[in-house]
Amino acid sequence: MKNSQTYSSSAFELNKSSMITGAVLFAAGGLIGLIGMFVSGTAIASACRQWFHDLEVTPSEAAKHKWSQTKAASAAGAAAWQHHDGLQRSHT
């Protein structure tokens, strides 16, 4: 059975004004998004600067303190492991 309908290549046409409107709206949305990211980024940066300013201890001093705590805990754990030889005693 043959199909009697023929399709021409000119059947697919775009509405140019709708395409232009869509492209303009897309670009405007992207611009608004970029402006929003800039405003949010500056607000976060300002809050971080204020937070660092209000700290009693500088971040580098806090990191040094935490590192010394970590080394002490690691040394204590290693000493406890070596002292008990890694074995648990059963209470019978």
N, C-alpha and C positions, 0 to 999 in steps of 0.2 A: 504494500500500500504506500503510495507516494504522498508526501506532504505537499500540498499545493501552495502553502504560504512561503513567501520568500522574505528574507530579512536584508535590508540594505545596511551598509556600514554607517550611514548617517542617522540611524535611529537613536543613538546615544548622544544626547546633547545636555550640556550643563547650563544652568542659569548663571551667567557671569556675575550678575549683581549679587546673588546669594553667596557665591564663592568669595567675592571681594568682601562682602559684609562679614562672612565667617572668618576670613583671614585677619581682618582688622580687629574683630572681637578677640580672636585668639592672641594676637600680638598685644592688645590692651591687657588681657588677663595675665599674660606673661610678665608684662611691665609692672602691673600691680603686685604680682607675686614677688618679684625682685625687690620692689620697694618695701614690701612687708618683711622680707628676710633681712633687709638692711636695718630697718627700724627695730626688729626683734634682736638682731645681733648687737646693735649698739646698746640696747637696754640690758642685755645679758652681760656685756662687757663692763658697763657702768656698775652693775650690781656686784660683779666679781671684784672690781677695783675697790668698791666700798667695803666689801667683806674682808679683803686682804688688809685694808687700812685699819679695820676694827679688830683684827686679830691681836692677841697679846703676845704671841710667839710667831716669828716669821715662819713661812712654810719650810725653808731649808733647815731651821732649827728643829721644827716638829719632825721632819723626815729623819734627821740625825738621831733624835730621841727614839723614834720608832725602830730605827735600825739597831740601836744599842739594845732595846728591849727584845728584838728578834734574835740577836746574837746570844743574849743571855738565856733566853728560853731554849734555843737550840743546844747550847752547851749543857744546860740542865737536863734536857731530854737525853742527850748522848751519854751524860754521866750516869743517869738513872738506868739506861739500857745496859751499859757496861757493868754496872754494879750488880744488877740482877741477872745478868747473862741472858736476858730476853726470855726467861722462863717464868711462868706464873705458878705460884704454889697453890695446890688445892687444899682446902680446909676440910680434913676428914676427922 
